[in-house]
């Protein structure tokens, strides 16, 4: 990933190299070097643990390992001191690793003259004890890695001054390094980098978690904006009598909103840190949100085709009052022009817009453990043209239900067996091999239990004729009991069904991943009266 290059030009002076950028890049290289060396020095069991820790830490800090602008002299000296100490301890770490590796080896010979029976007996005992010890070590190391990761996340969410204080205690950290191995080394480097970068535009990636019990997180601000948007939609419906309701358009993506917020607040030269949020910053973000999302509406008298209540009754054309609500959203590309970004701001904008940071943005918006499944759609994806069963229809045509279920399977984290990699396409292919669809392309639930045994279909709940409160209560009840829900949101009339995956409940809102749109609030996007049913699953 490219670094943000900064250059100061002062008339009548000599141009100087920004040493903080060089130091940061070298520190980045050290992380890669340390990881490679540590992988070569460990056993297979340890390597799995090491990779877990590295991957979690690298995912969290991936964006912060890019170059930054100017940093204070004290920060530069701290990084240099830390780097020098790390270099001095490399040989010590290597020796310790060698000794630890040697201790794990089971001796193949014994002293003195022993019978073959004694040798076999002792070897078996040693091997058993070694396996048990290894299992205990792996379990402890995994837990240590998890604690280390969460510890780092909590530490970096403190203030910049507290992070600098940690960096200043380099000697104590080096002692911990010698005792704790290479993972501690990575932790030190991560803390140093965060100390340098959390005050920059990349601080946005640390805004998703609390630094104190009274602090505001980015997820809370996003939820508040979504609720305000939902309230405006509901107010339009309540104040405009209508028979039918149509919502056109999509909200601006939160990634676009947050990129514009980060760059606007930074001003191109880190004018204001954005790792933390106060009421003033929250209002700035809300203003940007509403600049990027506008609502208009009108009621029209239209002739609408109404389906019969049973198969024998023919559809008929009736006159109805149809409320049309239109969401007009702006992209980040449009906003950078509207806000007249400077060349330095455009440089920051281009960096934050890189696809390299997709997972980090998901972490800020949806939470740390969000995966790629939140971006799975039935149309416009690599799997969109895969056929459903023996029909001529594809996932892109009628695959909303199976895509929604695949989203929940991935979210649950269950073992997907031989379906590797797991996604809507490979899931449908596995179902096709196990009679997963009837001749009309309707999903059969028993084969789901066969291809993904740890994710079981449990049943269906009918929501027809219930109030919004009743529907919300039922959905919340099943969700809170640990079930995974897919909800039908278009009334389940012939030829007009659509399913979405429920991933959360936020007050009076149902949060979804929609395989058809980028909407996340179910009853903002779809009229609650047409939420007709849901299927629920259990993950083992």
C-alpha positions as CSV (number, residue, x, y, z in Angstrom):
1,X,0.0,0.0,0.0
2,X,1.3,3.4,-0.8
3,X,2.4,6.0,1.7
4,X,1.0,9.5,1.9
5,X,3.9,11.7,0.9
6,X,4.3,15.0,2.6
7,X,6.5,17.9,1.6
8,X,7.0,21.2,3.2
9,X,8.1,24.1,1.0
10,X,9.3,27.3,2.7
11,X,10.5,30.1,0.5
12,X,14.2,30.7,0.9
13,X,15.0,27.6,2.8
14,X,16.5,24.2,1.9
15,X,14.1,21.3,1.3
16,X,14.4,18.6,3.9
17,X,13.4,14.9,4.0
18,X,10.5,14.1,6.4
19,X,12.3,11.6,8.6
20,X,9.1,10.5,10.2
21,X,7.9,9.0,6.9
22,X,11.2,7.1,6.5
23,X,11.1,5.9,10.1
24,X,7.5,4.7,9.7
25,X,8.3,2.8,6.5
26,X,11.3,1.1,8.1
27,X,9.2,0.1,11.0
28,X,6.7,-1.4,8.6
29,X,9.5,-3.4,7.0
30,X,10.6,-4.6,10.4
31,X,7.1,-6.0,11.1
32,X,7.3,-8.1,7.9
33,X,10.8,-9.2,8.7
34,X,10.0,-10.2,12.2
35,X,7.0,-12.2,11.1
36,X,8.9,-14.1,8.5
37,X,11.8,-14.9,10.9
38,X,9.4,-16.0,13.7
39,X,7.5,-18.3,11.3
40,X,10.7,-20.1,10.4
41,X,11.7,-20.5,14.0
42,X,8.4,-22.2,15.3
43,X,6.8,-25.6,15.1
44,X,3.6,-26.2,13.1
45,X,1.5,-26.0,16.2
46,X,3.0,-22.7,17.3
47,X,2.8,-21.3,13.7
48,X,-1.0,-21.6,13.8
49,X,-1.1,-19.5,17.0
50,X,1.4,-17.0,15.7
51,X,-0.5,-16.6,12.4
52,X,-3.7,-16.0,14.4
53,X,-2.0,-13.2,16.4
54,X,-0.3,-11.6,13.4
55,X,-3.4,-11.7,11.2
56,X,-5.6,-10.1,13.9
57,X,-3.0,-7.4,14.6
58,X,-2.2,-6.8,11.0
59,X,-5.9,-6.5,10.1
60,X,-6.4,-3.9,12.8
61,X,-3.3,-1.9,12.0
62,X,-3.1,-2.4,8.3
63,X,-4.1,1.2,7.4
64,X,-1.9,2.7,10.1
65,X,1.3,1.3,8.6
66,X,1.2,3.8,5.9
67,X,3.3,7.0,5.9
68,X,2.2,10.0,7.9
69,X,2.8,13.7,8.0
70,X,4.9,15.5,10.5
71,X,5.2,14.2,14.0
72,X,6.6,15.9,17.0
73,X,10.3,15.6,17.8
74,X,9.5,13.6,20.9
75,X,7.6,11.0,19.0
76,X,10.5,10.6,16.5
77,X,13.0,10.1,19.3
78,X,10.8,7.5,21.0
79,X,10.4,5.5,17.8
80,X,14.2,5.7,17.1
81,X,14.9,4.5,20.7
82,X,12.4,1.7,20.4
83,X,13.8,0.6,17.0
84,X,17.4,0.6,18.4
85,X,16.4,-1.5,21.4
86,X,14.5,-4.0,19.2
87,X,17.6,-4.5,17.0
88,X,19.8,-5.1,20.1
89,X,17.4,-7.8,21.3
90,X,17.1,-9.7,18.0
91,X,20.0,-12.0,18.8
92,X,18.7,-12.7,22.3
93,X,15.3,-13.6,20.8
94,X,16.9,-15.9,18.3
95,X,18.8,-17.7,21.1
96,X,15.7,-18.1,23.2
97,X,13.8,-19.5,20.3
98,X,16.5,-22.0,19.6
99,X,16.5,-23.1,23.2
100,X,12.7,-23.4,23.3
101,X,12.7,-25.5,20.1
102,X,15.4,-27.8,21.5
103,X,13.4,-28.4,24.7
104,X,10.4,-29.5,22.7
105,X,12.3,-32.3,20.9
106,X,11.9,-35.8,22.2
107,X,15.2,-37.4,22.7
108,X,15.8,-40.5,20.5
109,X,18.5,-42.1,22.6
110,X,18.9,-42.8,26.3
111,X,21.9,-42.9,28.4
112,X,23.3,-46.3,29.5
113,X,22.2,-49.7,28.4
114,X,18.4,-50.2,28.4
115,X,16.2,-53.0,27.0
116,X,14.1,-52.2,24.0
117,X,11.0,-52.6,26.2
118,X,12.2,-49.9,28.6
119,X,13.0,-47.6,25.7
120,X,9.6,-48.0,24.2
121,X,7.8,-47.5,27.5
122,X,9.7,-44.3,28.3
123,X,9.4,-43.0,24.7
124,X,5.6,-43.5,24.9
125,X,5.4,-41.7,28.2
126,X,7.6,-38.8,27.0
127,X,5.6,-38.5,23.9
128,X,2.3,-38.5,25.8
129,X,3.5,-35.8,28.2
130,X,4.9,-33.8,25.3
131,X,1.6,-33.9,23.4
132,X,-0.3,-32.8,26.5
133,X,2.2,-30.0,27.2
134,X,2.0,-28.9,23.6
135,X,-1.8,-28.8,23.7
136,X,-1.7,-26.8,26.9
137,X,0.8,-24.4,25.4
138,X,-1.2,-24.0,22.2
139,X,-4.4,-23.3,24.2
140,X,-2.6,-20.8,26.5
141,X,-0.9,-19.2,23.5
142,X,-4.2,-18.8,21.7
143,X,-5.8,-17.1,24.7
144,X,-2.7,-15.0,25.2
145,X,-2.9,-13.9,21.5
146,X,-6.6,-13.0,21.9
147,X,-5.9,-11.1,25.1
148,X,-2.9,-9.3,23.5
149,X,-5.0,-8.2,20.5
150,X,-7.8,-6.9,22.6
151,X,-5.3,-5.3,25.0
152,X,-3.7,-3.4,22.2
153,X,-7.1,-2.2,20.9
154,X,-8.0,-0.9,24.4
155,X,-4.6,0.7,24.8
156,X,-4.7,2.5,21.6
157,X,-8.1,4.0,22.4
158,X,-6.7,5.9,25.3
159,X,-5.3,9.3,24.7
160,X,-2.3,10.1,22.5
161,X,-0.4,11.3,25.5
162,X,-0.9,7.9,27.3
163,X,0.4,6.1,24.2
164,X,3.5,8.3,24.2
165,X,4.0,7.4,27.9
166,X,3.9,3.7,27.0
167,X,6.5,4.3,24.2
168,X,8.7,6.1,26.7
169,X,8.8,3.0,28.8
170,X,10.7,1.1,26.1
171,X,13.1,-0.6,28.6
172,X,10.2,-2.2,30.5
173,X,8.7,-3.4,27.2
174,X,12.0,-4.9,26.0
175,X,12.1,-6.9,29.2
176,X,8.6,-8.2,28.4
177,X,9.8,-8.9,24.9
178,X,12.6,-11.2,26.1
179,X,10.1,-13.0,28.3
180,X,7.2,-13.1,25.9
181,X,8.7,-13.8,22.5
182,X,8.1,-12.3,19.1
183,X,4.4,-11.5,19.7
184,X,5.5,-8.9,22.3
185,X,7.8,-7.4,19.6
186,X,4.9,-7.0,17.3
187,X,2.8,-5.4,20.1
188,X,5.6,-2.9,20.7
189,X,5.8,-1.9,17.1
190,X,2.1,-1.7,16.8
191,X,1.9,0.6,19.8
192,X,4.7,2.8,18.4
193,X,3.0,3.1,15.1
194,X,-0.4,3.9,16.7
195,X,1.3,6.5,18.8
196,X,2.6,8.2,15.6
197,X,-0.6,7.8,13.5
198,X,-3.7,8.0,15.7
199,X,-3.6,11.8,15.4
200,X,-3.6,11.6,11.6
201,X,-6.3,11.1,9.1
202,X,-6.0,7.3,9.7
203,X,-7.2,7.8,13.2
204,X,-10.7,7.2,11.7
205,X,-9.9,3.5,11.9
206,X,-9.7,3.7,15.7
207,X,-13.0,5.5,16.1
208,X,-15.1,2.3,16.5
209,X,-14.4,1.6,20.1
210,X,-14.7,3.4,23.4
211,X,-11.7,5.0,25.1
212,X,-13.7,5.6,28.3
213,X,-17.1,4.8,29.6
214,X,-18.4,8.2,28.6
215,X,-16.8,8.4,25.1
216,X,-18.8,8.2,21.9
217,X,-18.0,5.6,19.3
218,X,-18.5,5.9,15.5
219,X,-21.0,3.0,15.5
220,X,-23.1,4.9,18.0
221,X,-23.1,8.0,15.7
222,X,-23.9,5.9,12.7
223,X,-26.8,4.3,14.6
224,X,-28.1,7.7,15.6
225,X,-28.0,9.0,12.0
226,X,-29.8,5.9,10.8
227,X,-32.5,6.4,13.4
228,X,-33.0,10.0,12.4
229,X,-33.3,8.9,8.8
230,X,-35.8,6.3,9.8
231,X,-37.8,8.8,11.8
232,X,-38.0,11.1,8.8
233,X,-39.2,8.3,6.6
234,X,-41.9,7.4,9.1
235,X,-43.0,11.0,9.5
236,X,-43.4,11.3,5.7
237,X,-45.6,8.1,5.8
238,X,-47.6,9.3,8.8
239,X,-48.4,12.8,7.3
240,X,-49.2,11.6,3.8
241,X,-52.3,9.3,3.6
242,X,-51.6,6.5,1.1
243,X,-52.6,3.0,0.1
244,X,-49.2,1.9,-1.2
245,X,-45.7,2.9,-0.4
246,X,-42.7,3.0,-2.8
247,X,-39.1,3.8,-1.8
248,X,-36.7,4.7,-4.6
249,X,-33.0,5.2,-4.4
250,X,-30.3,4.3,-1.9
251,X,-28.6,6.0,1.0
252,X,-25.0,7.1,0.5
253,X,-22.7,4.4,1.7
254,X,-21.3,5.0,5.2
255,X,-17.8,4.4,3.9
256,X,-18.2,7.4,1.6
257,X,-19.6,9.5,4.4
258,X,-16.8,8.6,6.7
259,X,-14.1,9.2,4.1
260,X,-15.4,12.7,3.5
261,X,-15.7,13.3,7.2
262,X,-12.1,12.2,7.9
263,X,-10.6,14.3,5.1
264,X,-12.7,17.4,5.8
265,X,-11.8,17.3,9.5
266,X,-8.1,16.7,8.7
267,X,-8.0,19.6,6.3
268,X,-5.2,17.9,4.5
269,X,-2.6,18.4,7.3
270,X,-4.2,16.7,10.3
271,X,-5.7,19.9,11.7
272,X,-7.9,17.8,14.1
273,X,-7.5,14.2,15.3
274,X,-10.4,12.0,14.5
275,X,-9.7,8.9,16.5
276,X,-12.1,10.2,19.2
277,X,-15.6,11.7,18.8
278,X,-17.1,14.5,20.9
279,X,-20.5,16.3,20.4
280,X,-19.0,18.9,18.0
281,X,-17.4,16.2,15.8
282,X,-20.7,14.3,15.9
283,X,-22.6,17.3,14.6
284,X,-20.0,17.8,11.8
285,X,-20.5,14.2,10.8
286,X,-24.3,14.5,10.9
287,X,-24.2,17.6,8.7
288,X,-22.1,15.7,6.1
289,X,-24.6,12.8,6.3
290,X,-27.5,15.0,5.5
291,X,-25.6,16.8,2.8
292,X,-25.1,13.4,1.2
293,X,-28.7,12.1,1.7
294,X,-31.9,14.1,0.8
295,X,-35.5,12.9,0.9
296,X,-38.3,14.0,-1.3
297,X,-41.9,12.6,-1.7
298,X,-45.2,12.9,-3.5
299,X,-48.5,11.1,-3.6
300,X,-49.8,9.9,-7.0
301,X,-53.1,8.4,-8.0
302,X,-52.2,5.2,-10.0
303,X,-53.8,2.1,-11.3
304,X,-52.3,-0.9,-9.6
305,X,-52.5,-4.6,-10.3
306,X,-53.8,-6.3,-7.2
307,X,-53.4,-10.1,-6.8
308,X,-56.3,-12.3,-5.8
309,X,-56.5,-13.7,-2.3
310,X,-56.4,-17.3,-3.7
311,X,-55.2,-19.1,-6.8
312,X,-58.7,-19.1,-8.5
313,X,-59.3,-15.4,-8.2
314,X,-57.8,-13.4,-11.1
315,X,-55.6,-10.3,-10.6
316,X,-57.6,-7.0,-11.0
317,X,-56.6,-3.4,-11.7
318,X,-57.6,-1.0,-8.9
319,X,-57.0,2.7,-8.3
320,X,-54.8,3.6,-5.4
321,X,-53.0,6.4,-3.8
322,X,-49.3,5.6,-4.0
323,X,-46.7,7.4,-1.9
324,X,-43.4,7.8,-3.7
325,X,-40.4,8.6,-1.5
326,X,-37.1,9.3,-3.2
327,X,-33.7,9.1,-1.6
328,X,-31.2,11.3,-3.5
329,X,-27.7,10.5,-2.4
330,X,-24.3,11.8,-3.3
331,X,-21.1,9.9,-3.7
332,X,-17.8,10.7,-2.1
333,X,-16.5,11.7,-5.6
334,X,-19.3,14.3,-5.8
335,X,-18.7,15.6,-2.3
336,X,-14.9,16.1,-2.7
337,X,-15.8,18.6,-5.5
338,X,-18.7,20.2,-3.6
339,X,-16.4,20.7,-0.5
340,X,-13.5,22.0,-2.7
341,X,-10.9,19.7,-1.3
342,X,-7.3,21.0,-1.6
343,X,-4.5,18.9,-3.3
344,X,-3.4,17.6,0.1
345,X,-7.0,16.6,1.0
346,X,-7.4,14.9,-2.4
347,X,-4.2,12.9,-1.6
348,X,-5.7,11.8,1.7
349,X,-9.0,11.0,-0.1
350,X,-7.3,8.8,-2.7
351,X,-5.5,6.9,0.0
352,X,-8.6,6.3,2.2
353,X,-10.6,5.2,-0.8
354,X,-8.2,2.4,-1.6
355,X,-9.8,-1.1,-1.6
356,X,-6.9,-2.2,0.6
357,X,-8.8,-0.7,3.6
358,X,-12.2,-2.4,2.9
359,X,-12.1,-4.6,5.9
360,X,-10.9,-1.8,8.2
361,X,-13.9,0.3,7.1
362,X,-16.2,-2.6,7.8
363,X,-14.7,-2.8,11.3
364,X,-15.4,0.9,11.9
365,X,-19.0,0.7,10.6
366,X,-20.2,-2.7,11.6
367,X,-17.8,-3.9,14.3
368,X,-14.4,-5.5,14.6
369,X,-15.6,-9.0,13.7
370,X,-17.5,-8.1,10.5
371,X,-16.4,-10.1,7.5
372,X,-16.8,-9.9,3.7
373,X,-20.3,-11.3,3.9
374,X,-21.8,-7.8,4.5
375,X,-20.8,-7.0,0.9
376,X,-22.3,-10.2,-0.7
377,X,-25.0,-9.5,-3.3
378,X,-26.9,-11.7,-5.6
379,X,-26.3,-9.5,-8.6
380,X,-23.0,-8.1,-9.9
381,X,-20.9,-10.7,-8.2
382,X,-18.7,-13.5,-9.5
383,X,-21.4,-16.1,-8.6
384,X,-24.4,-14.2,-10.1
385,X,-24.6,-16.4,-13.2
386,X,-24.5,-19.7,-11.4
387,X,-27.8,-21.6,-12.1
388,X,-30.3,-22.5,-9.4
389,X,-30.8,-26.3,-9.5
390,X,-31.9,-27.5,-12.9
391,X,-33.7,-24.3,-13.8
392,X,-32.6,-21.6,-16.3
393,X,-32.7,-19.0,-13.4
394,X,-29.5,-17.8,-11.7
395,X,-28.5,-16.5,-8.3
396,X,-28.7,-13.0,-9.8
397,X,-32.3,-13.7,-10.9
398,X,-33.9,-15.5,-7.9
399,X,-31.0,-16.1,-5.4
400,X,-32.0,-13.6,-2.6
401,X,-33.0,-16.3,-0.2
402,X,-30.0,-18.6,-0.7
403,X,-27.6,-15.6,-0.6
404,X,-29.2,-14.4,2.6
405,X,-28.7,-17.9,4.2
406,X,-25.1,-18.0,3.0
407,X,-24.5,-14.6,4.6
408,X,-25.8,-16.0,8.0
409,X,-23.7,-19.2,7.7
410,X,-20.6,-17.1,7.1
411,X,-21.5,-14.8,10.0
412,X,-22.1,-17.7,12.4
413,X,-18.5,-19.0,11.8
414,X,-19.6,-22.6,11.7
415,X,-17.4,-25.2,9.9
416,X,-18.5,-25.3,6.2
417,X,-16.7,-28.6,5.6
418,X,-15.6,-29.1,2.0
419,X,-17.2,-25.8,0.7
420,X,-14.0,-23.9,0.4
421,X,-13.9,-20.9,-0.1
422,X,-17.4,-20.4,1.2
423,X,-19.6,-17.9,-0.6
424,X,-23.1,-17.8,-2.2
425,X,-21.7,-19.4,-5.4
426,X,-20.0,-22.4,-3.8
427,X,-22.9,-22.8,-1.4
428,X,-25.4,-23.1,-4.4
429,X,-23.0,-25.5,-6.2
430,X,-23.0,-27.7,-3.2
431,X,-26.8,-27.6,-2.9
432,X,-27.1,-28.4,-6.6
433,X,-25.2,-31.6,-6.0
434,X,-27.5,-32.5,-3.2
435,X,-31.0,-31.8,-4.7
436,X,-31.1,-28.5,-2.9
437,X,-33.8,-27.0,-5.2
438,X,-37.1,-28.3,-6.7
439,X,-37.9,-28.0,-10.4
440,X,-39.1,-24.4,-10.0
441,X,-36.0,-23.3,-8.1
442,X,-37.5,-23.3,-4.7
443,X,-35.0,-24.0,-1.9
444,X,-35.2,-27.3,0.0
445,X,-34.1,-27.0,3.6
446,X,-33.0,-30.6,4.3
447,X,-30.0,-30.4,1.9
448,X,-28.7,-27.3,3.9
449,X,-28.3,-29.5,6.9
450,X,-26.5,-32.0,4.7
451,X,-24.0,-29.7,3.1
452,X,-23.4,-27.5,6.2
453,X,-24.3,-29.9,9.1
454,X,-23.6,-27.3,11.8
455,X,-26.1,-24.9,10.5
456,X,-29.6,-26.3,10.8
457,X,-33.0,-25.1,9.6
458,X,-35.4,-24.9,12.6
459,X,-38.7,-23.5,11.4
460,X,-40.8,-20.7,10.0
461,X,-42.8,-17.9,11.7
462,X,-45.8,-16.3,10.0
463,X,-46.0,-12.5,10.5
464,X,-49.0,-11.7,8.3
465,X,-51.6,-9.5,9.8
466,X,-49.4,-8.4,12.8
467,X,-48.6,-4.9,13.8
468,X,-45.1,-3.4,13.5
469,X,-44.6,-3.8,17.3
470,X,-45.7,-7.4,17.2
471,X,-43.4,-8.2,14.3
472,X,-40.5,-6.4,16.0
473,X,-41.1,-8.3,19.2
474,X,-41.1,-11.7,17.5
475,X,-38.0,-11.0,15.4
476,X,-36.2,-9.6,18.5
477,X,-37.2,-12.6,20.6
478,X,-35.8,-15.2,18.2
479,X,-32.7,-13.1,17.5
480,X,-31.9,-12.7,21.2
481,X,-32.3,-16.5,21.6
482,X,-29.4,-17.0,19.3
483,X,-31.2,-17.9,16.1
484,X,-30.2,-16.7,12.7
485,X,-33.1,-15.1,10.8
486,X,-33.9,-14.6,7.1
487,X,-36.9,-12.3,6.6
488,X,-39.3,-12.0,3.6
489,X,-39.9,-8.2,3.1
490,X,-42.2,-7.8,0.0
491,X,-45.4,-9.5,1.1
492,X,-44.6,-13.0,-0.4
493,X,-47.1,-12.4,-3.3
494,X,-46.6,-14.5,-6.4
495,X,-43.6,-13.3,-8.3
496,X,-42.8,-10.7,-5.7
497,X,-40.7,-12.1,-2.9
498,X,-37.4,-10.8,-1.5
499,X,-35.4,-12.1,1.5
500,X,-32.8,-10.4,3.6
501,X,-30.5,-11.6,6.4
502,X,-31.0,-10.1,9.9
503,X,-27.7,-9.2,11.6
504,X,-28.8,-7.0,14.5
505,X,-31.6,-5.2,16.4
506,X,-31.0,-1.5,17.1
507,X,-33.9,-0.1,19.2
508,X,-36.9,-0.1,17.0
509,X,-34.9,-0.9,13.9
510,X,-34.0,-4.3,12.3
511,X,-30.5,-4.2,10.9
512,X,-30.0,-6.4,7.8
513,X,-27.6,-7.4,5.0
514,X,-29.7,-7.1,1.9
515,X,-28.5,-9.2,-1.1
516,X,-30.3,-6.8,-3.4
517,X,-29.3,-3.3,-2.1
518,X,-26.9,-1.4,0.2
519,X,-29.7,-0.6,2.7
520,X,-29.0,-1.7,6.2
521,X,-32.2,-0.6,8.0
522,X,-34.9,-3.1,7.0
523,X,-38.0,-1.0,7.7
524,X,-36.4,2.1,6.1
525,X,-36.0,0.2,2.8
526,X,-39.2,-2.0,3.0
527,X,-42.7,-1.2,4.3
528,X,-43.1,-3.1,7.6
529,X,-46.7,-4.1,6.7
530,X,-45.2,-6.3,3.9
531,X,-42.8,-8.2,6.2
532,X,-44.7,-11.5,5.9
533,X,-42.5,-14.2,7.5
534,X,-39.1,-15.4,8.6
535,X,-37.2,-18.6,8.7
536,X,-34.8,-19.3,11.6
537,X,-31.7,-21.4,11.9
538,X,-29.4,-22.6,14.7
539,X,-25.6,-22.8,14.5
540,X,-23.9,-25.6,16.5
